Amino acid sequence: MTKIIVNGREVEADPQKPLIAACHNHGEHVPHYCYHPGLSAVGSCRICQVEVKQGEMPARVVAACRTPVAEGMVVNTDSEGAHGSRRECLEFLLKNHPLDCPICDKAGECSLQDYSFQEAQAEGRSSEPRRKLEKRKDLGDVILLDQERCILCSRCVRFMEEVPKSPQLCIGGRGSHSVVETWQDTPLSGNYQGNLADVCPVGALTLKDFRFQARVWNLTRVPSTCSECSRGCSISVEVLRNGEVKRMRPRPNEDVNSYWMCDHGRFSEDELNRSDRMEPAALRDDAGQLTAADPVDALRVVRNLLSVQSQALFLASPYLTVEEGEALSKLARSCGTQAAFFSPEPNDLRDDVLHTGDPCPNQRGLQEAGLTPMGSEEWAAASSSADCVLLLGERLLDMLGDEALEALPPTQRLVVMECRASDHAAVDVAMGIPNRVERSGTWVNVDGTAGAIRAARSAPQGVRALVELLADLTTTSGQPEEALSS
């Protein structure tokens, strides 16, 4: 490590990283546009200028993103020279930037707004008209480009070249005619396009799905973990005031996903916002209809089934948390059996960046919790010989499919604890549970790294946590109804 002085404090800096990283790592903020810690540095925006003094040389203003640290370097991020240089750069950047902040999706989280305010750059001295460029330019199925908002930081160009290694963007033209565009206007492709909206420091690149959907100050951000493969990317779940999940974005995590996430995980919010949720409890009545019931009565029926059926099969969703898996494993042991979780076949989304192709976000964690993986053929064989089947966890019914439920013997008793509603004829007891943005717990990814999921909103009224339901069943398992009521 290299020792330098930043704003009067001696700190240790990594010599492999630029000066701006040393400042940020020690709580000294330096504004930046073109710099991104996950991309190569180019020093094009010049907004990150700081004052540096080395040895007997006079202090000079330099771009922190392109300046390596050196032993004994004295850095002042708040000098008048640094602020003056930043204001001059901002004046040029704002020269052609449109004044459409009130309708821009980036408003409220735009660094161009923030730095203009911080540096007190409120006026421009030129009288020439702003250059007219294309608005709402379609770049494919994910991204829209407003060329007139672009400040040519080139983050988007470098991202496509360096992360998915699929160069599809370039800066075309010269001087004042420079614009970001795709090669020969070819639409963007790939599973990582959504990251372009994240790396864009202004509102030039926006997500089609999120455009004009919400103001960012109305969103509640909760740290969580992506559910769409066994990579377990660290993400933020952003929920609107009415409880609707509006956006999911990556959180920095050098050990798992760096600063990125794939589009398959990013745009999975439809599953979380579906309206066909399972009732807190439902029982099959004498007329053969699945009708709403008191959760206490539903649990009593499940207890009786477990006490009188000699061979019960416990099958969990791979979306169960470690805590839920441990509770299920404990319940299964109290019934003299072992729980399993459904492990579907790998999908075709595997790539060399993040996606593993394994749709189970917690396969490793559930195995460590004592559950065994079970594929489609194993499920078919085990369910045909079981007296009672308990299906637990979100999206499990979708994974199994209606044909698998229809193949169950007519004498078999089926209990479903799921998120989405189901009135399938085979279901005897149905109980609603929270989905992955309504509960907290732990997933373990393919590499053994634990990732937390946290509740970003409340579960529907009357819906209890699966851990609580399993705990209630475990304390009374094996006891007939007469013993429970005495």
N, C-alpha and C positions, 0 to 999 in steps of 0.2 A: 504493500500500500504506500501511497505517496502523501506526504503531509503538505497541506496548503492552508492558507488563511482566507476565510470567507467572511466578509463583513465583521472583521475583528476577532473571529473565532478560529482556532486551529482545528482542522478536521482531517480525517484520513480519506483519501480518494482513490478509487480504482484506476490505475494508469491505463487500463484497457478501454475505459469509457471516456467520453468527452467531458469538458468542464461543466456543461449544463447538467449532466447527470449527477456530478458531485454536489452542485448547488441544490438540486431537487432532493437528493438523498439526505441532506442535512437541514431541510426545512426552509431553505432560501429559494423563494419562487423566482423563476426567470421566465418571462413570457416567450412563447414560441408558436409558430404555425407550421413551418415545413419539417421541423424536428419531431420525430416519434421514436420512443425508446425501442420499438420493435422493428424499425426500419433503418436503412443506411442514412447517414446525414449528408445533406447537400448544401446547406447554408444559403438558400435562395431568398428567404423572406427577410433576413437580417434583423428581425424584431428581438432576437435573443442577445442583443449586445450588452456587454458588461465591461467594466473598467478593470484592467489587469496591469499589475506592476511586477516585473521580474528583475531582481538584482538592482543594478545601478541605472537601468534603463528607465526613462520616464514612463509614467502610466499612459496606457493607450486603450482605446475602446475596440473590442474584438467581438466576433460572433462566437458565443459560448458553445454552440453545437459543433463547431469545426475546430475548436481549440483544445489540444491535448493538455492534460494537467502536467505540471512540472514541480519538482521539489522547491518549496519556499515561495511559490507563487502567491501573490497577495491580490485578492479579488474583492471588488466592491460592486455589488449589484444595484445599489441605490444612488450612485453618484450622479451629479447633474449632467455630466457628459453622457452617461449611459441613457438616462431618461431623454435627453435631447435627441440622441440618435434614434431612439425608439419612436419618438413623436414624428420625426422626419420620415421614417419608414411607414408609419401608420398613415401619414398624409398621402403618400403615394398609393398605398393599398386602398384607401378610401376614395381615391380620385374617381375611379370608375365603378365603385361598388354601389348598387342601387339602394334607395332608401325604402325598402319594403320589409323592414323588420316586423311591422305589425302582422303581416301575413306569412312570415317565414317560419317553417317548422323548427328551425334552429334557434329561434328567439327564446331566451331564457337559459340556454346552454351554449351560446355562441361566444367563442373567445375573442372574436373581432369586436363584439359589443363590450365585453369585459375589459379588454386592454385599452380600447378607446376611452373608456371611463377612467381607468386607473392612470393612464398617462395624460389625461386632460386634453386629448386631441379632439376638439369639437368643431374646428373650422378648417376649411381648405382655402388656399390662396389662388387657385387657378379658376379661370372663368370658362374654359372650354367645355363643351357638352360631354356627357358620359358616352362612352362607346356603346353602340347598340349590338347586342349579341342575342343568340337564340335562347328562348326560354322554353321550359318544359320539354326538353329534348329527350326522347325515349331511347334509353340505352339497353333495352331488353325487358325481361319479365320482372325485374326487381328494382332497378334504379332509374330515376329521372334526373336529368342534368339541367340546371339553370346556369348557362355559360356566363351570364353577366355578373353573377355572384362570385364566380371563381377568382381566387387570388393567386392561382398558378403555383401553389405550394408543392405540387407534384407528389404528394403523399399517395394519392390513388394510383398513379402510374407505378411508383415504386412497390406498392403493396402487391399489385398483380404480377410484377416481375419477381419479387423476392419471396412471397409466402406461398401462394398456389403455384408459382412458377409457370404462369400462363399469361404472358404479356399481351394485353388486349387494348390498353390505353396508351396514348402518347400526347405530347404537347406539340400541336401542329401550328404552322405559321411562324412569323418572326415579329419581334418587337411588340408594338401595340396590337398586332393582329394575332398574337398567340392565343390559342384556346386548347382546352382538354377535349379530346375526341377519341373515338374508337378507330381502329384501322379500317379505312374505307367504309366507315359508318356501319360496320358489322355489329350486330347485337352482342352484348356481353353474354358469356356462358360460364357455367361452373357452379359449384356448391358453396362459394365463398364471396359472392357478390355483395351481400349485405354488409360486409365489413367496410366497404367503400364509404357508406354513409357514416360509419363510426369514425373513420380516420379523417374525413373531411372536416376541417376546423370551422368552416362557415356553412351556409345553407345551400351550397352548390349541388351536392349529391344527396338526394333524399330517397327514402324508401317509398315505393308506390303504396304498399299496404298501410304505412303509417301516415302518409301525407294528409294533412288537415284532419286528422282523427282526434288529436288531443293537444292541449297545451302542456308543456313539460312541467310547469309548476303545479298542475293538477294531478300529477302522477306520484304515487308512493313507490319508492324504490326499495326492494328488499334483496339482499344477497342470497343466492341459492346455487343449485347445481343443475346442469342440463340433463334431461332424461332420455335423450334420443339415441344414445349409444353408450358403450361401456367406457368411453373416454372420460365422461363426467366433467365437462368443461365448467369452469366457474362462471356464473352469469349473474345478472341483475334482473329480477322480475319487476316490471313496472305496471302498477295497477291504477286504473282510473277511480275516481271517487265512487262510482256506482259498483265497484268490485270487478269490473271487466279487465282482464289482462290485455293491455294494449301493445306492449313491446317487451322483448327480451334481448338483452345485449351482453356481450362478454365482459367479464371482470379480469383484470390482470392476475395471472397465476403462472409464474415461470415454470413450476413443476408439472403443470398439466396442459394448459392451452395457450400459454404466453398471453397475447392480447386479443385472441381471435375466437370465433366460433363458426360453425358451418350454417348454411341457410336452412338445412333440414331441421336443426334444433331451434334456430331463430324464429321460424315461422310455424311453430307447433302450438300456437296459442288457441287455435280453433277448438282443439280437444279440451282445453281448459275452460272455454266459455260456452260449451254446449248446454242447452237448456233442459235436455231430457235426463235430469238427475234422478237417481234412485230415491224413493221415499225413505224416511228414517227407518221404517219397518213395514213389511207387508206379509200377510199369510194367505195360503190357499184356503178358501172357505168351502162349505159343503156343496155349493153350486159350481165349484171348480174355478172360481175367479180369484185372482190375486188382488186382495184388497188391503188398504192401509190398516195398520194395527198399532197397538201400543208397543214400543220397543221392549218393555219389560216382558210382555207376553211372548214376543218373538224370541227373546233370549231363553225363556222357559221352554219353548218348543225345541230349540236347538239343544238345550241341556238334556232333555228327555231323549232326543234322537241319539245323542252321544252315549247315553247311559244304557240304551236297549239295543243299539246296533253293534254287532260284534266286530264288523270290519268297516272302519271309517277311513276315507281317503281325504287327506288335507292337501289341496293344491293351491299354491300361492302365485300371485303375479310377480314377475321379476322387478316390478316397481316398488315392492315392499322395502321399507328401510331396514337397517340392521336391527333396530329396536323392535320393529314389528315382527321380523323374522325370528328373533329370540323368543318373543312372546308366543308365537305360533308353535315353535319347536317345543316349548315347555308344555303347551296344551296337548300337542300330539303325544308326547311322552307320557303324560298323565292318562291318556287313553290307550296306552300300550302300542303305539305305532310311531312312525317317523313321517314328518311333513316333507313335502317336495315343492319345488317351484317350477313353473313352466318355462322351458328354455327353447324358444323358437329358432328356426334355421337362420343363419346369417343372411343379411340382405346384400343388395348390389351397390350400396353407397360407400363401401370402403374406399379410402384414398390414402395418399401418402402424407397428408397434412394432419388431420385430426380424427376423422370419422373411422371407427374400427370395423364397421359392418355388423357388429354384435348389438342387437336392439335391446339387450338387457343391461340397464344401468347399474344394477347391483348384484350381478351374478356372483362375483367373488365374495361380497359381503354376506350374501345369503348362505353360501356354502360354509363360510366361517361360522355362521350362526347355527349350523346343524341341519340345514335343509339340503336335499339332494336334487340335482337338475333332472327334469323329466321332459322328453321330447314328445312329439305328437303320437308316435307309435306306442311309446311306453304309457302315455296317458290313456290311449284307447284300451290297452290291455288291462291296466290297473282299474279303470273306472267300470269296466264290465263285470269285475268280480267283487266290487265293493258294495256294501249294503247302504252306505250313506256317503255322500260326497260334499265336502265343503270347498267352495271356490272363493278365494279371498284376494282382493286387491284390484286396483284400477286397471282398466283395459284388458283384463283377463278374458272376458267374454268375447271381445273382438278378436283376441289372439286365437282362442279355441274355435270360434265360428259356430254358427247355428247347427251345422251338420253334426258336430261332435256332441252337442246337447241332445239332438234328436236320436242319436245312436244309443243313448243311455237306456238300460232296461226299464220297463214301465213300473216295476216294483221298487225301484231305487228312490231314495229320498235325497233331494238336492237342496243345499243351502248356499245362497249367493250373498256375499258381502262385497259390493261393487259400488262404483260411482255412477255409472249410467243406468238408466231404468231398463228393466227387462221383465216382460210378462210371458216369457217362454213357458210352454205347458209343463216342462219338466221341473220348474222351480217350485219348491214347497214353501221356502222361507227366503225372503229377500230383505237385506238391510243395507242402507246407504252408509257410505264412509267418505271421509274427506279425500280430495285429490291432492296432487303433489304440491300445489301452491296454497293449500289449506291446512297443512300439517308440517311438523318439524321432525327431523331425524337425520340419519346418516346413511350415505351410500359409499361403497368402496369401489373404486374404478379398476380397470383392467391391470393397472400397475401396482395396486395395493394402496393407493392414496385415498384417504377418507375425504369426502366432500359433504358439507352440511346442506340440507334443504330446510328452508324456513317458511313459516306461514306468512303469506303476503296478504291474505284476506281471511275472513271468517268462513267456516263451513256453513252450508244451509242449516236453517233452524231445526233443531232436533237431531241432527246427525252427530254421532259420537265418534271419537277417535278409535281406530281399529285396535290399538294397544289396549284401550280400556275394555272394549268388548271381549277381547281374548283373555284378559285378566279375569273378568267376571266369569267366563266359561271355565277357566282353569281351576278356580277356587271351588267350583261345584261339580266338576266333571266326575262322572261315574256314580253320581247320586240320583236315584229315581225321584220322580216328582213328589211322591209321598214324603220323602225325607226333606225335600226342599221346602215344602209347605208346613212342616211340623215345627 
